Amino acid sequence: MANLYPYIFSEDARKQAEFYAYALNGEVVSVQTFEQAPNVDESIKDKVMHLTLSAADQIFFMADAVQEPVRLGTQINLVLEYKTEQEAHVVFQKLSEDGKVLMPFEKMFWGAMFGRVEDKFGLTWQISTEHD
């Protein structure tokens, strides 16, 4: 069995992780900067080499993009499924702050509450509840 961890590259991993910690009721567990690596270029020493975020009962890894700029894409969505509508609604609202609602959070024909949102950093999230 393997564990799957989303690894998010960012223009500002600390800022983005703080937002997700807020929105998903989590915490930044650890931050390593390039300063800790040997023979690092002075221009990137304060950049995040690896960050671990614990939120929504998941582990997310993050880092600052230093080799190439972040390109926003539509090839992946992050999906969080909650037991209660209340939990899911709160997360959906928080992720929507300064973002864009792609599909309102509402009851779906398959019995679950569901919505899609692009957060202010350009990541797309699907927030849902367990099926009835």
MODELLER restraints for C-alpha pairs under 7 A, 6 or more apart:
rsr = mdl.restraints
at = mdl.atoms
rsr.add(forms.Gaussian(group=physical.xy_distance, feature=features.Distance(at['CA:5:A'], at['CA:59:A']), mean=6.20, stdev=0.5))
rsr.add(forms.Gaussian(group=physical.xy_distance, feature=features.Distance(at['CA:5:A'], at['CA:60:A']), mean=5.69, stdev=0.5))
rsr.add(forms.Gaussian(group=physical.xy_distance, feature=features.Distance(at['CA:5:A'], at['CA:61:A']), mean=6.74, stdev=0.5))
rsr.add(forms.Gaussian(group=physical.xy_distance, feature=features.Distance(at['CA:6:A'], at['CA:60:A']), mean=5.33, stdev=0.5))
rsr.add(forms.Gaussian(group=physical.xy_distance, feature=features.Distance(at['CA:6:A'], at['CA:61:A']), mean=6.16, stdev=0.5))
rsr.add(forms.Gaussian(group=physical.xy_distance, feature=features.Distance(at['CA:7:A'], at['CA:60:A']), mean=6.20, stdev=0.5))
rsr.add(forms.Gaussian(group=physical.xy_distance, feature=features.Distance(at['CA:7:A'], at['CA:61:A']), mean=4.57, stdev=0.5))
rsr.add(forms.Gaussian(group=physical.xy_distance, feature=features.Distance(at['CA:7:A'], at['CA:62:A']), mean=5.36, stdev=0.5))
rsr.add(forms.Gaussian(group=physical.xy_distance, feature=features.Distance(at['CA:8:A'], at['CA:61:A']), mean=6.23, stdev=0.5))
rsr.add(forms.Gaussian(group=physical.xy_distance, feature=features.Distance(at['CA:8:A'], at['CA:62:A']), mean=4.63, stdev=0.5))
rsr.add(forms.Gaussian(group=physical.xy_distance, feature=features.Distance(at['CA:8:A'], at['CA:63:A']), mean=6.56, stdev=0.5))
rsr.add(forms.Gaussian(group=physical.xy_distance, feature=features.Distance(at['CA:9:A'], at['CA:62:A']), mean=5.69, stdev=0.5))
rsr.add(forms.Gaussian(group=physical.xy_distance, feature=features.Distance(at['CA:9:A'], at['CA:63:A']), mean=5.05, stdev=0.5))
rsr.add(forms.Gaussian(group=physical.xy_distance, feature=features.Distance(at['CA:9:A'], at['CA:64:A']), mean=5.64, stdev=0.5))
rsr.add(forms.Gaussian(group=physical.xy_distance, feature=features.Distance(at['CA:9:A'], at['CA:65:A']), mean=5.50, stdev=0.5))
rsr.add(forms.Gaussian(group=physical.xy_distance, feature=features.Distance(at['CA:9:A'], at['CA:70:A']), mean=6.82, stdev=0.5))
rsr.add(forms.Gaussian(group=physical.xy_distance, feature=features.Distance(at['CA:10:A'], at['CA:63:A']), mean=6.16, stdev=0.5))
rsr.add(forms.Gaussian(group=physical.xy_distance, feature=features.Distance(at['CA:10:A'], at['CA:64:A']), mean=4.88, stdev=0.5))
rsr.add(forms.Gaussian(group=physical.xy_distance, feature=features.Distance(at['CA:10:A'], at['CA:65:A']), mean=5.54, stdev=0.5))
rsr.add(forms.Gaussian(group=physical.xy_distance, feature=features.Distance(at['CA:10:A'], at['CA:70:A']), mean=6.32, stdev=0.5))
rsr.add(forms.Gaussian(group=physical.xy_distance, feature=features.Distance(at['CA:11:A'], at['CA:64:A']), mean=5.60, stdev=0.5))
rsr.add(forms.Gaussian(group=physical.xy_distance, feature=features.Distance(at['CA:11:A'], at['CA:65:A']), mean=5.94, stdev=0.5))
rsr.add(forms.Gaussian(group=physical.xy_distance, feature=features.Distance(at['CA:11:A'], at['CA:70:A']), mean=6.69, stdev=0.5))
rsr.add(forms.Gaussian(group=physical.xy_distance, feature=features.Distance(at['CA:12:A'], at['CA:64:A']), mean=5.82, stdev=0.5))
rsr.add(forms.Gaussian(group=physical.xy_distance, feature=features.Distance(at['CA:13:A'], at['CA:48:A']), mean=6.60, stdev=0.5))
rsr.add(forms.Gaussian(group=physical.xy_distance, feature=features.Distance(at['CA:13:A'], at['CA:62:A']), mean=6.10, stdev=0.5))
rsr.add(forms.Gaussian(group=physical.xy_distance, feature=features.Distance(at['CA:13:A'], at['CA:63:A']), mean=5.51, stdev=0.5))
rsr.add(forms.Gaussian(group=physical.xy_distance, feature=features.Distance(at['CA:13:A'], at['CA:64:A']), mean=5.28, stdev=0.5))
rsr.add(forms.Gaussian(group=physical.xy_distance, feature=features.Distance(at['CA:17:A'], at['CA:28:A']), mean=6.85, stdev=0.5))
rsr.add(forms.Gaussian(group=physical.xy_distance, feature=features.Distance(at['CA:17:A'], at['CA:53:A']), mean=6.76, stdev=0.5))
rsr.add(forms.Gaussian(group=physical.xy_distance, feature=features.Distance(at['CA:21:A'], at['CA:27:A']), mean=5.02, stdev=0.5))
rsr.add(forms.Gaussian(group=physical.xy_distance, feature=features.Distance(at['CA:21:A'], at['CA:28:A']), mean=6.78, stdev=0.5))
rsr.add(forms.Gaussian(group=physical.xy_distance, feature=features.Distance(at['CA:21:A'], at['CA:55:A']), mean=6.17, stdev=0.5))
rsr.add(forms.Gaussian(group=physical.xy_distance, feature=features.Distance(at['CA:23:A'], at['CA:91:A']), mean=5.68, stdev=0.5))
rsr.add(forms.Gaussian(group=physical.xy_distance, feature=features.Distance(at['CA:23:A'], at['CA:94:A']), mean=4.96, stdev=0.5))
rsr.add(forms.Gaussian(group=physical.xy_distance, feature=features.Distance(at['CA:23:A'], at['CA:95:A']), mean=5.83, stdev=0.5))
rsr.add(forms.Gaussian(group=physical.xy_distance, feature=features.Distance(at['CA:24:A'], at['CA:55:A']), mean=5.51, stdev=0.5))
rsr.add(forms.Gaussian(group=physical.xy_distance, feature=features.Distance(at['CA:24:A'], at['CA:56:A']), mean=5.47, stdev=0.5))
rsr.add(forms.Gaussian(group=physical.xy_distance, feature=features.Distance(at['CA:24:A'], at['CA:91:A']), mean=5.92, stdev=0.5))
rsr.add(forms.Gaussian(group=physical.xy_distance, feature=features.Distance(at['CA:25:A'], at['CA:55:A']), mean=6.01, stdev=0.5))
rsr.add(forms.Gaussian(group=physical.xy_distance, feature=features.Distance(at['CA:25:A'], at['CA:56:A']), mean=6.66, stdev=0.5))
rsr.add(forms.Gaussian(group=physical.xy_distance, feature=features.Distance(at['CA:26:A'], at['CA:54:A']), mean=5.48, stdev=0.5))
rsr.add(forms.Gaussian(group=physical.xy_distance, feature=features.Distance(at['CA:26:A'], at['CA:55:A']), mean=3.90, stdev=0.5))
rsr.add(forms.Gaussian(group=physical.xy_distance, feature=features.Distance(at['CA:26:A'], at['CA:56:A']), mean=6.57, stdev=0.5))
rsr.add(forms.Gaussian(group=physical.xy_distance, feature=features.Distance(at['CA:27:A'], at['CA:53:A']), mean=5.87, stdev=0.5))
rsr.add(forms.Gaussian(group=physical.xy_distance, feature=features.Distance(at['CA:27:A'], at['CA:54:A']), mean=5.48, stdev=0.5))
rsr.add(forms.Gaussian(group=physical.xy_distance, feature=features.Distance(at['CA:27:A'], at['CA:55:A']), mean=6.34, stdev=0.5))
rsr.add(forms.Gaussian(group=physical.xy_distance, feature=features.Distance(at['CA:28:A'], at['CA:52:A']), mean=6.05, stdev=0.5))
rsr.add(forms.Gaussian(group=physical.xy_distance, feature=features.Distance(at['CA:28:A'], at['CA:53:A']), mean=4.43, stdev=0.5))
rsr.add(forms.Gaussian(group=physical.xy_distance, feature=features.Distance(at['CA:28:A'], at['CA:54:A']), mean=6.30, stdev=0.5))
rsr.add(forms.Gaussian(group=physical.xy_distance, feature=features.Distance(at['CA:29:A'], at['CA:52:A']), mean=5.42, stdev=0.5))
rsr.add(forms.Gaussian(group=physical.xy_distance, feature=features.Distance(at['CA:29:A'], at['CA:53:A']), mean=5.54, stdev=0.5))
rsr.add(forms.Gaussian(group=physical.xy_distance, feature=features.Distance(at['CA:29:A'], at['CA:54:A']), mean=6.50, stdev=0.5))
rsr.add(forms.Gaussian(group=physical.xy_distance, feature=features.Distance(at['CA:30:A'], at['CA:51:A']), mean=5.59, stdev=0.5))
rsr.add(forms.Gaussian(group=physical.xy_distance, feature=features.Distance(at['CA:30:A'], at['CA:52:A']), mean=5.26, stdev=0.5))
rsr.add(forms.Gaussian(group=physical.xy_distance, feature=features.Distance(at['CA:31:A'], at['CA:48:A']), mean=6.82, stdev=0.5))
rsr.add(forms.Gaussian(group=physical.xy_distance, feature=features.Distance(at['CA:31:A'], at['CA:50:A']), mean=5.97, stdev=0.5))
rsr.add(forms.Gaussian(group=physical.xy_distance, feature=features.Distance(at['CA:31:A'], at['CA:51:A']), mean=4.42, stdev=0.5))
rsr.add(forms.Gaussian(group=physical.xy_distance, feature=features.Distance(at['CA:31:A'], at['CA:52:A']), mean=6.63, stdev=0.5))
rsr.add(forms.Gaussian(group=physical.xy_distance, feature=features.Distance(at['CA:32:A'], at['CA:48:A']), mean=5.95, stdev=0.5))
rsr.add(forms.Gaussian(group=physical.xy_distance, feature=features.Distance(at['CA:32:A'], at['CA:49:A']), mean=5.58, stdev=0.5))
rsr.add(forms.Gaussian(group=physical.xy_distance, feature=features.Distance(at['CA:32:A'], at['CA:50:A']), mean=5.20, stdev=0.5))
rsr.add(forms.Gaussian(group=physical.xy_distance, feature=features.Distance(at['CA:32:A'], at['CA:51:A']), mean=6.25, stdev=0.5))
rsr.add(forms.Gaussian(group=physical.xy_distance, feature=features.Distance(at['CA:33:A'], at['CA:45:A']), mean=6.46, stdev=0.5))
rsr.add(forms.Gaussian(group=physical.xy_distance, feature=features.Distance(at['CA:33:A'], at['CA:46:A']), mean=5.74, stdev=0.5))
rsr.add(forms.Gaussian(group=physical.xy_distance, feature=features.Distance(at['CA:33:A'], at['CA:47:A']), mean=5.49, stdev=0.5))
rsr.add(forms.Gaussian(group=physical.xy_distance, feature=features.Distance(at['CA:33:A'], at['CA:48:A']), mean=4.42, stdev=0.5))
rsr.add(forms.Gaussian(group=physical.xy_distance, feature=features.Distance(at['CA:33:A'], at['CA:49:A']), mean=4.80, stdev=0.5))
rsr.add(forms.Gaussian(group=physical.xy_distance, feature=features.Distance(at['CA:33:A'], at['CA:50:A']), mean=6.84, stdev=0.5))
rsr.add(forms.Gaussian(group=physical.xy_distance, feature=features.Distance(at['CA:34:A'], at['CA:40:A']), mean=6.63, stdev=0.5))
rsr.add(forms.Gaussian(group=physical.xy_distance, feature=features.Distance(at['CA:34:A'], at['CA:44:A']), mean=6.45, stdev=0.5))
rsr.add(forms.Gaussian(group=physical.xy_distance, feature=features.Distance(at['CA:34:A'], at['CA:45:A']), mean=4.68, stdev=0.5))
rsr.add(forms.Gaussian(group=physical.xy_distance, feature=features.Distance(at['CA:34:A'], at['CA:46:A']), mean=6.31, stdev=0.5))
rsr.add(forms.Gaussian(group=physical.xy_distance, feature=features.Distance(at['CA:34:A'], at['CA:47:A']), mean=5.99, stdev=0.5))
rsr.add(forms.Gaussian(group=physical.xy_distance, feature=features.Distance(at['CA:34:A'], at['CA:48:A']), mean=6.37, stdev=0.5))
rsr.add(forms.Gaussian(group=physical.xy_distance, feature=features.Distance(at['CA:34:A'], at['CA:49:A']), mean=5.28, stdev=0.5))
rsr.add(forms.Gaussian(group=physical.xy_distance, feature=features.Distance(at['CA:35:A'], at['CA:45:A']), mean=4.24, stdev=0.5))
rsr.add(forms.Gaussian(group=physical.xy_distance, feature=features.Distance(at['CA:35:A'], at['CA:46:A']), mean=6.23, stdev=0.5))
rsr.add(forms.Gaussian(group=physical.xy_distance, feature=features.Distance(at['CA:47:A'], at['CA:64:A']), mean=6.05, stdev=0.5))
rsr.add(forms.Gaussian(group=physical.xy_distance, feature=features.Distance(at['CA:48:A'], at['CA:63:A']), mean=5.24, stdev=0.5))
rsr.add(forms.Gaussian(group=physical.xy_distance, feature=features.Distance(at['CA:48:A'], at['CA:64:A']), mean=5.13, stdev=0.5))
rsr.add(forms.Gaussian(group=physical.xy_distance, feature=features.Distance(at['CA:49:A'], at['CA:63:A']), mean=5.27, stdev=0.5))
rsr.add(forms.Gaussian(group=physical.xy_distance, feature=features.Distance(at['CA:49:A'], at['CA:64:A']), mean=6.46, stdev=0.5))
rsr.add(forms.Gaussian(group=physical.xy_distance, feature=features.Distance(at['CA:50:A'], at['CA:61:A']), mean=6.89, stdev=0.5))
rsr.add(forms.Gaussian(group=physical.xy_distance, feature=features.Distance(at['CA:50:A'], at['CA:62:A']), mean=5.87, stdev=0.5))
rsr.add(forms.Gaussian(group=physical.xy_distance, feature=features.Distance(at['CA:50:A'], at['CA:63:A']), mean=4.97, stdev=0.5))
rsr.add(forms.Gaussian(group=physical.xy_distance, feature=features.Distance(at['CA:51:A'], at['CA:61:A']), mean=5.59, stdev=0.5))
rsr.add(forms.Gaussian(group=physical.xy_distance, feature=features.Distance(at['CA:51:A'], at['CA:62:A']), mean=4.96, stdev=0.5))
rsr.add(forms.Gaussian(group=physical.xy_distance, feature=features.Distance(at['CA:51:A'], at['CA:63:A']), mean=6.02, stdev=0.5))
rsr.add(forms.Gaussian(group=physical.xy_distance, feature=features.Distance(at['CA:52:A'], at['CA:59:A']), mean=6.91, stdev=0.5))
rsr.add(forms.Gaussian(group=physical.xy_distance, feature=features.Distance(at['CA:52:A'], at['CA:60:A']), mean=5.94, stdev=0.5))
rsr.add(forms.Gaussian(group=physical.xy_distance, feature=features.Distance(at['CA:52:A'], at['CA:61:A']), mean=4.81, stdev=0.5))
rsr.add(forms.Gaussian(group=physical.xy_distance, feature=features.Distance(at['CA:52:A'], at['CA:62:A']), mean=6.50, stdev=0.5))
rsr.add(forms.Gaussian(group=physical.xy_distance, feature=features.Distance(at['CA:53:A'], at['CA:59:A']), mean=5.76, stdev=0.5))
rsr.add(forms.Gaussian(group=physical.xy_distance, feature=features.Distance(at['CA:53:A'], at['CA:60:A']), mean=5.07, stdev=0.5))
rsr.add(forms.Gaussian(group=physical.xy_distance, feature=features.Distance(at['CA:53:A'], at['CA:61:A']), mean=6.24, stdev=0.5))
rsr.add(forms.Gaussian(group=physical.xy_distance, feature=features.Distance(at['CA:54:A'], at['CA:60:A']), mean=6.40, stdev=0.5))
rsr.add(forms.Gaussian(group=physical.xy_distance, feature=features.Distance(at['CA:72:A'], at['CA:122:A']), mean=6.30, stdev=0.5))
rsr.add(forms.Gaussian(group=physical.xy_distance, feature=features.Distance(at['CA:77:A'], at['CA:124:A']), mean=5.05, stdev=0.5))
rsr.add(forms.Gaussian(group=physical.xy_distance, feature=features.Distance(at['CA:77:A'], at['CA:125:A']), mean=5.40, stdev=0.5))
rsr.add(forms.Gaussian(group=physical.xy_distance, feature=features.Distance(at['CA:77:A'], at['CA:126:A']), mean=6.66, stdev=0.5))
rsr.add(forms.Gaussian(group=physical.xy_distance, feature=features.Distance(at['CA:78:A'], at['CA:124:A']), mean=6.38, stdev=0.5))
rsr.add(forms.Gaussian(group=physical.xy_distance, feature=features.Distance(at['CA:78:A'], at['CA:125:A']), mean=4.73, stdev=0.5))
rsr.add(forms.Gaussian(group=physical.xy_distance, feature=features.Distance(at['CA:78:A'], at['CA:126:A']), mean=6.16, stdev=0.5))
rsr.add(forms.Gaussian(group=physical.xy_distance, feature=features.Distance(at['CA:79:A'], at['CA:125:A']), mean=5.68, stdev=0.5))
rsr.add(forms.Gaussian(group=physical.xy_distance, feature=features.Distance(at['CA:79:A'], at['CA:126:A']), mean=4.61, stdev=0.5))
rsr.add(forms.Gaussian(group=physical.xy_distance, feature=features.Distance(at['CA:79:A'], at['CA:127:A']), mean=5.96, stdev=0.5))
rsr.add(forms.Gaussian(group=physical.xy_distance, feature=features.Distance(at['CA:80:A'], at['CA:126:A']), mean=6.36, stdev=0.5))
rsr.add(forms.Gaussian(group=physical.xy_distance, feature=features.Distance(at['CA:80:A'], at['CA:127:A']), mean=5.13, stdev=0.5))
rsr.add(forms.Gaussian(group=physical.xy_distance, feature=features.Distance(at['CA:80:A'], at['CA:128:A']), mean=6.41, stdev=0.5))
rsr.add(forms.Gaussian(group=physical.xy_distance, feature=features.Distance(at['CA:81:A'], at['CA:127:A']), mean=6.00, stdev=0.5))
rsr.add(forms.Gaussian(group=physical.xy_distance, feature=features.Distance(at['CA:81:A'], at['CA:128:A']), mean=4.76, stdev=0.5))
rsr.add(forms.Gaussian(group=physical.xy_distance, feature=features.Distance(at['CA:81:A'], at['CA:129:A']), mean=5.13, stdev=0.5))
rsr.add(forms.Gaussian(group=physical.xy_distance, feature=features.Distance(at['CA:81:A'], at['CA:130:A']), mean=6.25, stdev=0.5))
rsr.add(forms.Gaussian(group=physical.xy_distance, feature=features.Distance(at['CA:82:A'], at['CA:88:A']), mean=5.68, stdev=0.5))
rsr.add(forms.Gaussian(group=physical.xy_distance, feature=features.Distance(at['CA:82:A'], at['CA:128:A']), mean=6.24, stdev=0.5))
rsr.add(forms.Gaussian(group=physical.xy_distance, feature=features.Distance(at['CA:82:A'], at['CA:129:A']), mean=4.68, stdev=0.5))
rsr.add(forms.Gaussian(group=physical.xy_distance, feature=features.Distance(at['CA:82:A'], at['CA:130:A']), mean=6.15, stdev=0.5))
rsr.add(forms.Gaussian(group=physical.xy_distance, feature=features.Distance(at['CA:83:A'], at['CA:129:A']), mean=5.62, stdev=0.5))
rsr.add(forms.Gaussian(group=physical.xy_distance, feature=features.Distance(at['CA:83:A'], at['CA:130:A']), mean=5.56, stdev=0.5))
rsr.add(forms.Gaussian(group=physical.xy_distance, feature=features.Distance(at['CA:84:A'], at['CA:129:A']), mean=6.15, stdev=0.5))
rsr.add(forms.Gaussian(group=physical.xy_distance, feature=features.Distance(at['CA:85:A'], at['CA:113:A']), mean=6.84, stdev=0.5))
rsr.add(forms.Gaussian(group=physical.xy_distance, feature=features.Distance(at['CA:85:A'], at['CA:129:A']), mean=6.07, stdev=0.5))
rsr.add(forms.Gaussian(group=physical.xy_distance, feature=features.Distance(at['CA:88:A'], at['CA:127:A']), mean=6.33, stdev=0.5))
rsr.add(forms.Gaussian(group=physical.xy_distance, feature=features.Distance(at['CA:88:A'], at['CA:128:A']), mean=6.33, stdev=0.5))
rsr.add(forms.Gaussian(group=physical.xy_distance, feature=features.Distance(at['CA:88:A'], at['CA:129:A']), mean=6.54, stdev=0.5))
rsr.add(forms.Gaussian(group=physical.xy_distance, feature=features.Distance(at['CA:92:A'], at['CA:127:A']), mean=6.38, stdev=0.5))
rsr.add(forms.Gaussian(group=physical.xy_distance, feature=features.Distance(at['CA:95:A'], at['CA:119:A']), mean=5.52, stdev=0.5))
rsr.add(forms.Gaussian(group=physical.xy_distance, feature=features.Distance(at['CA:96:A'], at['CA:117:A']), mean=6.15, stdev=0.5))
rsr.add(forms.Gaussian(group=physical.xy_distance, feature=features.Distance(at['CA:96:A'], at['CA:119:A']), mean=5.82, stdev=0.5))
rsr.add(forms.Gaussian(group=physical.xy_distance, feature=features.Distance(at['CA:98:A'], at['CA:120:A']), mean=5.35, stdev=0.5))
rsr.add(forms.Gaussian(group=physical.xy_distance, feature=features.Distance(at['CA:99:A'], at['CA:118:A']), mean=5.65, stdev=0.5))
rsr.add(forms.Gaussian(group=physical.xy_distance, feature=features.Distance(at['CA:99:A'], at['CA:119:A']), mean=4.34, stdev=0.5))
rsr.add(forms.Gaussian(group=physical.xy_distance, feature=features.Distance(at['CA:99:A'], at['CA:120:A']), mean=4.24, stdev=0.5))
rsr.add(forms.Gaussian(group=physical.xy_distance, feature=features.Distance(at['CA:100:A'], at['CA:117:A']), mean=5.76, stdev=0.5))
rsr.add(forms.Gaussian(group=physical.xy_distance, feature=features.Distance(at['CA:100:A'], at['CA:118:A']), mean=5.13, stdev=0.5))
rsr.add(forms.Gaussian(group=physical.xy_distance, feature=features.Distance(at['CA:100:A'], at['CA:119:A']), mean=6.40, stdev=0.5))
rsr.add(forms.Gaussian(group=physical.xy_distance, feature=features.Distance(at['CA:101:A'], at['CA:116:A']), mean=6.30, stdev=0.5))
rsr.add(forms.Gaussian(group=physical.xy_distance, feature=features.Distance(at['CA:101:A'], at['CA:117:A']), mean=4.42, stdev=0.5))
rsr.add(forms.Gaussian(group=physical.xy_distance, feature=features.Distance(at['CA:101:A'], at['CA:118:A']), mean=6.31, stdev=0.5))
rsr.add(forms.Gaussian(group=physical.xy_distance, feature=features.Distance(at['CA:102:A'], at['CA:116:A']), mean=5.22, stdev=0.5))
rsr.add(forms.Gaussian(group=physical.xy_distance, feature=features.Distance(at['CA:102:A'], at['CA:117:A']), mean=5.09, stdev=0.5))
rsr.add(forms.Gaussian(group=physical.xy_distance, feature=features.Distance(at['CA:102:A'], at['CA:118:A']), mean=6.72, stdev=0.5))
rsr.add(forms.Gaussian(group=physical.xy_distance, feature=features.Distance(at['CA:103:A'], at['CA:115:A']), mean=5.08, stdev=0.5))
rsr.add(forms.Gaussian(group=physical.xy_distance, feature=features.Distance(at['CA:103:A'], at['CA:116:A']), mean=4.82, stdev=0.5))
rsr.add(forms.Gaussian(group=physical.xy_distance, feature=features.Distance(at['CA:103:A'], at['CA:117:A']), mean=6.70, stdev=0.5))
rsr.add(forms.Gaussian(group=physical.xy_distance, feature=features.Distance(at['CA:104:A'], at['CA:115:A']), mean=5.04, stdev=0.5))
rsr.add(forms.Gaussian(group=physical.xy_distance, feature=features.Distance(at['CA:104:A'], at['CA:116:A']), mean=6.71, stdev=0.5))
rsr.add(forms.Gaussian(group=physical.xy_distance, feature=features.Distance(at['CA:105:A'], at['CA:113:A']), mean=6.46, stdev=0.5))
rsr.add(forms.Gaussian(group=physical.xy_distance, feature=features.Distance(at['CA:105:A'], at['CA:114:A']), mean=5.08, stdev=0.5))
rsr.add(forms.Gaussian(group=physical.xy_distance, feature=features.Distance(at['CA:105:A'], at['CA:115:A']), mean=3.92, stdev=0.5))
rsr.add(forms.Gaussian(group=physical.xy_distance, feature=features.Distance(at['CA:106:A'], at['CA:113:A']), mean=5.12, stdev=0.5))
rsr.add(forms.Gaussian(group=physical.xy_distance, feature=features.Distance(at['CA:106:A'], at['CA:114:A']), mean=5.58, stdev=0.5))
rsr.add(forms.Gaussian(group=physical.xy_distance, feature=features.Distance(at['CA:106:A'], at['CA:115:A']), mean=6.52, stdev=0.5))
rsr.add(forms.Gaussian(group=physical.xy_distance, feature=features.Distance(at['CA:107:A'], at['CA:113:A']), mean=4.34, stdev=0.5))
rsr.add(forms.Gaussian(group=physical.xy_distance, feature=features.Distance(at['CA:107:A'], at['CA:114:A']), mean=6.41, stdev=0.5))
rsr.add(forms.Gaussian(group=physical.xy_distance, feature=features.Distance(at['CA:108:A'], at['CA:114:A']), mean=6.45, stdev=0.5))
rsr.add(forms.Gaussian(group=physical.xy_distance, feature=features.Distance(at['CA:111:A'], at['CA:131:A']), mean=5.51, stdev=0.5))
rsr.add(forms.Gaussian(group=physical.xy_distance, feature=features.Distance(at['CA:111:A'], at['CA:132:A']), mean=5.37, stdev=0.5))
rsr.add(forms.Gaussian(group=physical.xy_distance, feature=features.Distance(at['CA:112:A'], at['CA:128:A']), mean=6.60, stdev=0.5))
rsr.add(forms.Gaussian(group=physical.xy_distance, feature=features.Distance(at['CA:112:A'], at['CA:129:A']), mean=5.39, stdev=0.5))
rsr.add(forms.Gaussian(group=physical.xy_distance, feature=features.Distance(at['CA:112:A'], at['CA:130:A']), mean=5.99, stdev=0.5))
rsr.add(forms.Gaussian(group=physical.xy_distance, feature=features.Distance(at['CA:112:A'], at['CA:131:A']), mean=4.75, stdev=0.5))
rsr.add(forms.Gaussian(group=physical.xy_distance, feature=features.Distance(at['CA:112:A'], at['CA:132:A']), mean=6.25, stdev=0.5))
rsr.add(forms.Gaussian(group=physical.xy_distance, feature=features.Distance(at['CA:113:A'], at['CA:128:A']), mean=5.31, stdev=0.5))
rsr.add(forms.Gaussian(group=physical.xy_distance, feature=features.Distance(at['CA:113:A'], at['CA:129:A']), mean=5.29, stdev=0.5))
rsr.add(forms.Gaussian(group=physical.xy_distance, feature=features.Distance(at['CA:114:A'], at['CA:127:A']), mean=5.69, stdev=0.5))
rsr.add(forms.Gaussian(group=physical.xy_distance, feature=features.Distance(at['CA:114:A'], at['CA:128:A']), mean=4.25, stdev=0.5))
rsr.add(forms.Gaussian(group=physical.xy_distance, feature=features.Distance(at['CA:114:A'], at['CA:129:A']), mean=6.70, stdev=0.5))
rsr.add(forms.Gaussian(group=physical.xy_distance, feature=features.Distance(at['CA:115:A'], at['CA:126:A']), mean=5.81, stdev=0.5))
rsr.add(forms.Gaussian(group=physical.xy_distance, feature=features.Distance(at['CA:115:A'], at['CA:127:A']), mean=5.45, stdev=0.5))
rsr.add(forms.Gaussian(group=physical.xy_distance, feature=features.Distance(at['CA:115:A'], at['CA:128:A']), mean=6.52, stdev=0.5))
rsr.add(forms.Gaussian(group=physical.xy_distance, feature=features.Distance(at['CA:116:A'], at['CA:124:A']), mean=6.96, stdev=0.5))
rsr.add(forms.Gaussian(group=physical.xy_distance, feature=features.Distance(at['CA:116:A'], at['CA:125:A']), mean=5.63, stdev=0.5))
rsr.add(forms.Gaussian(group=physical.xy_distance, feature=features.Distance(at['CA:116:A'], at['CA:126:A']), mean=4.52, stdev=0.5))
rsr.add(forms.Gaussian(group=physical.xy_distance, feature=features.Distance(at['CA:116:A'], at['CA:127:A']), mean=6.31, stdev=0.5))
rsr.add(forms.Gaussian(group=physical.xy_distance, feature=features.Distance(at['CA:117:A'], at['CA:124:A']), mean=5.63, stdev=0.5))
rsr.add(forms.Gaussian(group=physical.xy_distance, feature=features.Distance(at['CA:117:A'], at['CA:125:A']), mean=5.38, stdev=0.5))
rsr.add(forms.Gaussian(group=physical.xy_distance, feature=features.Distance(at['CA:117:A'], at['CA:126:A']), mean=6.67, stdev=0.5))
rsr.add(forms.Gaussian(group=physical.xy_distance, feature=features.Distance(at['CA:118:A'], at['CA:124:A']), mean=4.23, stdev=0.5))
rsr.add(forms.Gaussian(group=physical.xy_distance, feature=features.Distance(at['CA:118:A'], at['CA:125:A']), mean=6.26, stdev=0.5))
